[in-house]
Amino acid sequence: MSSPRYHRKRRIAQIGTLLLIGLIPAVGLFRIDLTTASFSFFDRSVYWSNYLLIFGMALVFATAPILTYLTIGAAWCGWACPQNTLSEWADRVTQRWLGKRATVDINSPTHQIAPAKNTWVHWLALLATFVGASLVLGFMPFLFFYPLVQAWGLIFHNTQDQLATFMRRLYGVSSFLAFVDVAVMRHFVCKYVCLYRIGQRIFQSPRALHVAYAHERAADCSKCNYCATTCVTGIEPTQIARFDSCILCGECVDACTQLHHTANQQTPGLLAFSWGQAPEHSTLWRKLRLRLKGMHGVVFAAFLAGCFLMLAGVLFEPPHQAPKPSAEQLRAFHMAEICKARCVPLQKICQSGQMSACYDSAACQCTCLLEMDPLSPNRGAWESCVRHSEDNKRLLLHPKNPDKPS
């Protein structure tokens, strides 16, 4: 039998897409900064008030899906979509630990588990695999908002500030959602939740890329169900309807071709990718040009215009310089750093869980500021800080007699 024609290429495309999604924010190619309401392209900030960028992005996001609907159909789903890639990976992991025909996701009509592998050891291994993957997947979205080192520090370092606490809770939620997705949802999301698939069914064109079946040779595949057993989405490749969940992965095409390309029978398979009414012997570029005629060309032009506007918005964004701090602000910052360093031992004790040390640390920093600038307009606030810290400490140590000296 001949080697699969599309399987390996599709795996390369899927893995490449996942790597690209992870590397884009990791290397700083693109990042979202909510604090300044801007996008960052290679550390170059472009604010959301840049109408060229925003209008260009709106055009691209509106036309890119329609363009794929009218040309390559659902090939994005089968060759690049991260959700489908993770769903297929979860299916393979499940079958590795629970049997070749094991299905445990919510979209499966029955849950078939191999009796020899229906043990707590196999279930625990499957659970550990999904948990590990979920922890990685839950971390990935944060890279689009923070650099890698900063995101890692906020989530995994033992800091007690409000932002770090919020990030850790958000990381827990994102990891839990990722676990639910890979463990039980999988292709259910593609079929019933994915907005791209909903749009694909609305704008679906008979001239777009699809899997064609040679009906005139139907006798060659009588009593053969090999293509259906390899289908990722569990449909019948020889009877694909318009609203079926075919993702153009090409697995059925490879399966049919392998069965026919034997030493004794060099006939082509009955399944093949087709571009609709394009001439049979046209080149791929000619077929693609035929798909872009008429309305296709209008959508393609709008897509190119959006790309041009986005590029212009980035290139013509004037440089923004942060305002230089005044001498008074620099002096206040310098004082705060000195006092923070002076009270580090108390802060470390506070982080270990001793609440009284937290009050001592606050009083230490306020006292330090009073000593360094006794005539400051903030003197009253600092004195109040010292007084309240001492009162809170006494109340903590002597709740029944708060007037007793600590």
C-alpha positions in Angstrom: 0.0 0.0 0.0 1.1 3.5 -0.7 1.9 5.9 2.2 -0.7 8.4 3.3 -0.8 11.4 1.1 -2.4 13.9 3.5 -2.0 12.6 7.0 1.6 13.6 7.6 1.2 17.0 5.9 -1.9 17.7 8.1 0.0 16.8 11.2 2.8 19.2 10.3 0.2 22.0 9.6 -1.5 21.3 13.0 1.7 21.3 15.0 3.0 24.3 13.2 -0.2 26.3 13.9 0.0 25.5 17.7 3.6 26.5 17.7 2.8 29.7 15.9 0.0 30.6 18.3 2.4 30.1 21.3 5.4 31.8 19.8 3.6 35.0 18.6 3.1 36.3 22.1 6.1 34.6 23.6 8.6 36.5 21.3 6.6 39.7 21.6 5.3 39.8 18.0 1.9 40.7 19.3 0.5 41.5 22.7 -2.5 43.3 24.2 -1.9 45.9 26.9 -5.1 46.6 28.8 -3.5 49.2 31.1 -2.7 51.5 28.1 -5.5 50.4 25.8 -3.1 49.5 23.1 -1.6 46.6 21.0 2.1 45.9 21.0 3.9 44.8 17.9 7.5 43.9 18.6 7.3 46.3 21.6 5.9 49.1 19.4 2.7 50.3 21.0 -0.3 51.1 18.7 -3.2 52.6 20.7 -6.8 51.6 20.1 -7.6 55.2 19.1 -5.6 54.5 15.8 -8.6 54.3 13.4 -6.6 52.8 10.6 -5.6 49.8 12.7 -9.0 49.3 14.2 -10.9 49.6 10.8 -8.3 47.4 9.1 -8.7 44.7 11.8 -12.5 44.9 11.5 -12.2 44.3 7.8 -9.8 41.4 8.1 -11.9 39.7 10.9 -15.1 40.1 8.9 -13.7 38.9 5.5 -11.1 36.3 6.3 -13.6 33.7 7.5 -15.9 34.3 4.5 -13.0 34.1 2.2 -12.1 30.7 3.5 -15.7 29.5 3.4 -15.9 30.3 -0.3 -12.5 28.8 -1.2 -11.1 26.1 1.0 -14.3 25.3 2.9 -13.8 23.6 6.2 -10.1 22.8 5.6 -9.2 25.3 8.3 -11.0 23.1 10.8 -9.2 19.9 9.8 -5.7 21.3 9.1 -5.2 24.3 11.5 -7.9 24.8 14.1 -6.4 24.4 17.6 -9.7 23.1 19.0 -9.9 20.3 16.5 -6.2 19.5 17.0 -6.6 19.2 20.7 -9.8 17.1 20.3 -8.0 14.6 18.0 -5.1 14.5 20.5 -7.5 13.8 23.3 -9.1 11.0 21.3 -5.7 9.4 20.7 -4.7 9.6 24.3 -8.0 8.1 25.4 -7.6 5.2 23.0 -4.0 4.6 24.1 -5.0 4.2 27.8 -8.6 2.8 27.5 -8.6 0.8 24.2 -8.5 1.4 20.5 -12.2 2.1 20.3 -12.6 3.8 23.6 -14.8 6.9 23.7 -15.5 9.0 26.8 -16.3 12.4 25.4 -19.8 14.0 25.7 -20.4 13.6 21.9 -20.1 9.9 21.9 -23.4 7.9 21.9 -21.8 5.0 23.9 -18.7 4.9 26.1 -16.7 1.8 25.0 -13.9 0.8 27.3 -11.6 -2.2 26.7 -12.2 -4.6 29.6 -8.4 -5.2 30.0 -7.7 -1.5 30.4 -10.7 -0.5 32.6 -8.6 -0.3 35.7 -7.9 2.6 38.1 -4.2 2.7 36.9 -5.3 3.5 33.3 -7.9 6.0 34.4 -5.4 7.7 36.6 -2.8 7.9 33.8 -5.5 9.4 31.5 -6.5 11.9 34.1 -2.9 12.9 34.8 -2.3 13.5 31.1 -5.4 15.7 30.8 -4.5 17.7 33.9 -1.0 18.3 32.7 -2.2 19.4 29.3 -4.8 21.7 30.9 -2.2 23.4 33.1 -0.2 24.3 30.0 -3.2 25.3 28.0 -4.6 27.4 30.8 -1.4 29.4 30.9 -1.1 30.2 27.2 -3.7 33.0 27.1 -1.8 35.1 29.6 1.1 35.4 27.2 -1.0 37.6 25.0 -1.2 40.1 27.9 2.1 39.8 29.8 5.7 38.8 28.8 6.5 35.2 29.7 8.7 35.9 32.7 6.1 38.4 34.2 3.2 36.1 33.6 5.1 33.2 35.2 6.0 35.3 38.2 2.5 36.6 38.8 1.0 33.1 38.7 3.6 30.8 40.3 5.6 33.0 42.6 4.5 33.4 46.2 3.4 37.1 46.1 0.4 38.4 47.9 -0.5 41.5 46.0 -4.0 41.8 44.5 -3.0 41.4 40.9 -1.1 38.2 41.5 -4.0 36.8 43.5 -6.4 37.6 40.8 -4.1 36.1 38.1 -3.9 32.9 40.1 -7.6 32.6 40.4 -8.1 33.4 36.7 -5.4 30.8 35.9 -7.4 28.2 37.9 -10.5 29.0 35.9 -8.8 28.9 32.5 -7.1 25.5 33.4 -10.4 24.1 34.6 -12.1 25.1 31.3 -9.2 23.6 29.3 -9.6 20.4 31.2 -13.4 20.2 30.6 -12.7 20.9 26.9 -10.1 18.1 26.3 -11.7 15.6 28.7 -15.4 15.7 27.8 -16.3 18.3 25.2 -13.9 17.8 22.3 -15.7 17.7 18.9 -19.0 18.7 20.6 -17.6 22.3 20.6 -16.8 22.1 16.9 -20.3 20.8 16.0 -22.5 22.9 18.2 -20.6 25.8 19.7 -18.0 27.0 17.2 -19.0 30.3 15.5 -16.7 29.6 12.6 -18.6 26.3 11.8 -21.9 28.1 12.1 -20.7 30.7 9.6 -19.3 28.0 7.3 -22.7 26.4 7.0 -24.3 29.8 6.2 -21.8 30.8 3.5 -21.0 27.3 2.3 -20.5 27.2 -1.5 -20.7 24.1 -3.8 -17.7 25.4 -5.6 -15.5 25.4 -2.5 -13.1 22.6 -1.7 -14.9 19.4 -0.7 -14.5 15.6 -0.7 -16.0 14.2 -3.9 -17.2 10.6 -4.2 -17.1 8.7 -7.6 -20.7 7.4 -7.5 -20.3 5.7 -10.9 -17.8 3.3 -9.3 -19.9 2.6 -6.2 -19.7 -1.2 -6.9 -15.9 -1.0 -6.1 -16.6 -0.2 -2.5 -19.5 -2.6 -1.8 -19.2 -4.0 1.8 -16.3 -1.8 2.5 -16.4 0.6 5.4 -12.7 1.4 5.8 -13.1 5.2 5.1 -15.8 5.6 7.7 -13.6 3.9 10.4 -10.9 6.5 9.8 -13.2 9.5 9.8 -12.3 11.9 12.6 -15.9 13.2 13.0 -17.6 9.9 12.6 -19.6 10.6 9.4 -20.0 8.5 6.3 -17.5 9.9 3.7 -19.4 8.3 0.8 -22.6 10.2 1.7 -21.4 13.6 2.9 -24.4 16.0 3.1 -24.1 19.8 2.9 -24.5 20.3 6.7 -22.4 17.4 7.8 -19.4 18.0 10.1 -16.8 17.1 7.5 -13.5 19.0 8.3 -11.7 18.0 5.1 -8.9 16.3 7.0 -8.3 13.9 4.1 -8.1 10.7 6.3 -10.9 9.1 4.4 -9.2 10.0 1.1 -5.9 8.4 2.3 -7.8 5.3 3.5 -9.6 4.8 0.2 -6.4 5.4 -1.9 -4.4 3.0 0.2 -6.9 0.2 -0.4 -6.9 0.7 -4.2 -3.1 1.3 -4.7 -2.0 -2.2 -4.3 0.4 -4.2 -6.3 -2.5 -5.9 -8.1 -4.8 -3.0 -8.5 -3.4 0.4 -9.5 -6.8 2.1 -9.7 -7.4 5.4 -8.0 -9.6 5.7 -4.9 -13.2 6.7 -5.0 -12.7 9.7 -2.7 -10.7 12.8 -3.6 -10.6 16.5 -2.9 -12.5 18.6 -5.5 -12.8 22.3 -6.3 -16.4 22.1 -7.6 -16.8 22.8 -11.3 -13.2 23.7 -12.1 -11.6 21.9 -15.1 -10.2 18.5 -14.1 -6.6 19.2 -15.3 -6.3 22.8 -14.2 -3.4 23.8 -12.0 -4.2 24.6 -8.3 -3.6 28.3 -8.9 -6.1 28.4 -11.8 -8.7 26.6 -9.7 -8.1 29.1 -6.9 -8.5 32.1 -9.3 -11.8 30.7 -10.5 -13.0 30.6 -6.9 -12.1 34.3 -6.5 -14.2 35.5 -9.3 -17.4 37.6 -8.7 -18.3 38.0 -5.1 -15.1 36.0 -4.1 -13.0 38.8 -5.7 -14.9 41.5 -3.7 -14.3 39.7 -0.4 -10.7 39.1 -1.3 -10.2 42.8 -2.2 -11.8 43.8 1.1 -9.4 41.4 2.9 -6.4 42.9 1.2 -7.6 46.5 2.0 -7.9 45.5 5.7 -4.4 44.1 5.7 -3.1 47.3 4.1 -4.9 49.5 6.7 -3.5 47.5 9.5 0.0 47.8 8.2 -0.4 51.5 7.7 -1.8 51.9 11.2 1.2 50.3 12.7 3.8 52.1 10.5 2.3 55.5 10.9 1.6 55.4 14.6 3.6 58.3 16.1 6.0 57.3 18.8 4.7 57.8 22.3 7.1 58.9 25.0 6.2 58.5 28.6 6.2 61.8 30.6 9.4 62.3 32.6 8.8 62.2 36.3 9.3 65.5 38.2 12.1 66.0 40.7 9.5 65.7 43.6 8.3 62.4 42.1 11.8 61.1 41.8 12.6 62.1 45.4 9.4 60.4 46.7 10.3 57.2 44.7 13.8 57.2 46.1 12.5 57.6 49.7 10.0 54.8 49.2 12.8 52.5 48.0 15.0 53.2 50.9 12.2 52.6 53.5 11.1 49.5 51.7 14.7 48.1 51.9 14.9 49.1 55.6 11.8 47.1 56.5 12.5 44.0 54.4 13.1 41.7 57.4 9.7 42.5 58.8 8.1 42.0 55.4 9.6 38.6 55.1 8.2 37.6 58.5 4.8 39.0 57.3 4.8 36.8 54.2 5.4 33.8 56.4 2.0 34.3 57.9 2.7 36.4 61.1 0.0 39.1 61.0 1.6 41.2 63.7 4.8 41.5 61.6 2.6 42.9 58.8 1.5 45.7 61.1 5.1 46.3 62.2 6.2 46.4 58.5 3.6 49.0 57.7 4.5 51.1 60.8 8.2 50.7 59.9 7.8 52.2 56.4 5.6 55.1 57.5 8.0 55.9 60.4 10.9 55.8 57.9 9.2 58.3 55.6 8.4 60.6 58.6 12.1 60.6 59.6 13.3 61.3 56.0 10.8 64.1 55.3 9.2 65.5 58.5 7.8 68.6 56.7 6.1 66.7 53.9 2.4 67.5 53.1 1.8 63.7 53.7 3.0 63.9 57.3 -0.5 63.5 58.6 -1.2 60.4 56.5 2.1 58.8 57.7 1.4 59.5 61.3 -2.1 58.0 60.9 -0.5 55.0 59.3 1.8 54.5 62.3 -1.0 55.0 64.8 -3.4 52.6 63.1 -0.8 49.9 62.6 0.1 50.0 66.3 -3.6 49.9 67.3 -4.3 47.0 65.0 -1.3 45.1 66.4 -2.5 45.6 70.0 -6.0 44.5 69.1 -4.5 41.4 67.4 -2.3 40.5 70.4 -4.7 41.5 73.2 -8.2 41.3 71.9 -9.7 41.5 75.4 -7.5 44.4 76.5 -6.5 46.4 73.4 -5.1 49.3 75.6 -2.3 47.0 76.9 1.1 48.0 75.4 2.2 45.4 72.8 
